[in-house]
Amino acid sequence: MKISPIDIQQQQFKVKTFRGLDPDDVDAFLQTVASEMEGLIRENSQMKEQQSRQSRELLDMAEKELELREILFSAQRVIEEMKVNARKEAELIISEAEIKSERIVADAERQLGELKSQIEETRRQKIQFEMGLKGLIDSFSRQISGNEAA
């Protein structure tokens, strides 16, 4: 059974004719107990309100913490994706550079081959020209020698 401050204030005691309680003392004590109880009830109420506020704040903080964790996780995932994409892009650039360098080397080797062929052809033509010129000189020399003998 719950007792309120009003119950305490309104409590009545039976007065015995012999050896009874002093009604003024009893009333004063009941008044003191009722006042104390009112204070305790008020304090209890305030503490319950404070606990309720703190519980709400704790829930809010827990929600914010969860949001921050999710944001952090998302940021980490984005960073990892950026790293992967950067690696792929770097590999693509390197691959393209290797292909270009292979083309450049192949073109240089082809040009070298063409130049060697041209040099060989020029040497062959020079030898041919020298042989033809020598043959012509020999022919003129025989003609001149043949004309002098005649």
C-alpha positions as CSV (number, residue, x, y, z in Angstrom):
1,M,0.0,0.0,0.0
2,K,1.4,3.4,-1.0
3,I,1.3,6.2,1.4
4,S,1.2,9.8,0.3
5,P,2.1,12.9,2.3
6,I,-1.7,13.7,2.5
7,D,-2.3,10.2,4.0
8,I,0.3,11.0,6.6
9,Q,-1.2,14.4,7.4
10,Q,-4.7,13.1,7.6
11,Q,-3.8,10.0,9.7
12,Q,-5.8,9.9,12.9
13,F,-4.8,8.0,16.0
14,K,-7.0,6.7,18.8
15,V,-6.5,8.4,22.0
16,K,-6.4,6.2,25.0
17,T,-7.5,7.7,28.2
18,F,-4.5,6.5,30.2
19,R,-1.1,6.9,28.9
20,G,-2.1,8.2,25.5
21,L,0.0,10.1,23.1
22,D,0.2,13.8,23.0
23,P,-1.9,14.8,20.0
24,D,0.2,17.9,19.3
25,D,3.4,15.8,19.3
26,V,1.9,13.2,17.0
27,D,0.6,15.9,14.6
28,A,4.0,17.7,14.6
29,F,5.8,14.5,13.8
30,L,3.3,13.6,11.1
31,Q,3.7,17.0,9.6
32,T,7.5,16.6,9.6
33,V,7.3,13.1,8.0
34,A,4.8,14.4,5.4
35,S,7.2,17.3,4.5
36,E,10.1,15.0,4.2
37,M,8.1,12.6,2.0
38,E,7.0,15.4,-0.3
39,G,10.6,16.4,-0.7
40,L,11.6,12.8,-1.5
41,I,8.8,12.4,-4.0
42,R,9.8,15.6,-5.7
43,E,13.4,14.6,-5.8
44,N,12.5,11.2,-7.1
45,S,10.4,12.8,-9.8
46,Q,13.3,15.1,-10.8
47,M,15.7,12.1,-10.9
48,K,13.3,10.1,-13.1
49,E,13.1,13.1,-15.5
50,Q,16.8,13.5,-15.5
51,Q,17.3,9.7,-16.2
52,S,14.7,9.9,-19.0
53,R,16.6,12.9,-20.5
54,Q,19.9,11.1,-20.2
55,S,18.5,8.0,-21.7
56,R,17.3,10.0,-24.7
57,E,20.7,11.7,-25.0
58,L,22.4,8.3,-24.8
59,L,20.1,6.9,-27.6
60,D,20.8,10.0,-29.7
61,M,24.6,9.6,-29.2
62,A,24.3,5.9,-30.1
63,E,22.5,6.8,-33.3
64,K,25.1,9.4,-34.1
65,E,27.9,6.9,-33.4
66,L,26.2,4.4,-35.8
67,E,25.9,7.1,-38.5
68,L,29.6,8.1,-38.0
69,R,30.6,4.4,-38.3
70,E,28.6,4.1,-41.5
71,I,30.1,7.3,-42.9
72,L,33.6,6.0,-42.0
73,F,32.9,2.6,-43.6
74,S,31.6,4.3,-46.8
75,A,34.7,6.6,-46.9
76,Q,37.0,3.6,-46.5
77,R,35.1,1.8,-49.3
78,V,35.4,4.9,-51.6
79,I,39.1,5.2,-50.8
80,E,39.6,1.5,-51.7
81,E,37.7,1.9,-54.9
82,M,39.8,4.9,-55.8
83,K,43.0,3.0,-55.1
84,V,41.8,0.1,-57.3
85,N,40.8,2.5,-60.1
86,A,44.1,4.3,-59.9
87,R,46.0,1.0,-60.1
88,K,43.9,0.0,-63.1
89,E,44.5,3.4,-64.8
90,A,48.2,3.2,-64.1
91,E,48.3,-0.3,-65.6
92,L,46.5,0.9,-68.6
93,I,48.9,3.8,-69.1
94,I,51.9,1.5,-68.7
95,S,50.3,-1.0,-71.2
96,E,49.7,1.8,-73.7
97,A,53.2,3.1,-73.3
98,E,54.7,-0.4,-73.8
99,I,52.6,-0.8,-77.0
100,K,53.8,2.6,-78.3
101,S,57.4,1.7,-77.4
102,E,57.1,-1.6,-79.2
103,R,55.7,0.2,-82.3
104,I,58.5,2.8,-82.2
105,V,61.1,0.0,-81.9
106,A,59.4,-1.9,-84.7
107,D,59.4,1.2,-86.9
108,A,63.0,1.9,-86.1
109,E,64.0,-1.7,-87.0
110,R,62.0,-1.5,-90.2
111,Q,63.6,1.8,-91.1
112,L,67.0,0.4,-90.2
113,G,66.3,-2.6,-92.5
114,E,65.3,-0.2,-95.3
115,L,68.4,1.9,-94.8
116,K,70.6,-1.2,-94.9
117,S,68.9,-2.3,-98.1
118,Q,69.4,1.1,-99.6
119,I,73.1,1.1,-98.6
120,E,73.5,-2.4,-100.1
121,E,71.8,-1.3,-103.3
122,T,73.9,1.8,-103.4
123,R,77.1,-0.3,-103.0
124,R,75.9,-2.7,-105.6
125,Q,75.2,0.2,-108.0
126,K,78.6,1.7,-107.2
127,I,80.4,-1.6,-107.9
128,Q,78.3,-1.9,-111.1
129,F,79.1,1.7,-112.1
130,E,82.8,1.2,-111.3
131,M,82.9,-2.0,-113.3
132,G,81.1,-0.3,-116.2
133,L,83.4,2.7,-116.0
134,K,86.4,0.4,-115.9
135,G,85.1,-1.5,-118.8
136,L,84.5,1.7,-120.7
137,I,88.0,3.1,-119.8
138,D,89.5,-0.3,-120.9
139,S,87.5,-0.1,-124.1
140,F,88.7,3.5,-124.8
141,S,92.2,2.5,-123.8
142,R,92.2,-0.3,-126.3
143,Q,90.7,1.9,-129.0
144,I,93.3,4.5,-128.3
145,S,96.0,1.8,-128.3
146,G,94.6,0.4,-131.5
147,N,94.5,3.7,-133.2
148,E,98.1,4.4,-132.3
149,A,99.2,1.1,-133.7
150,A,97.4,1.8,-136.9
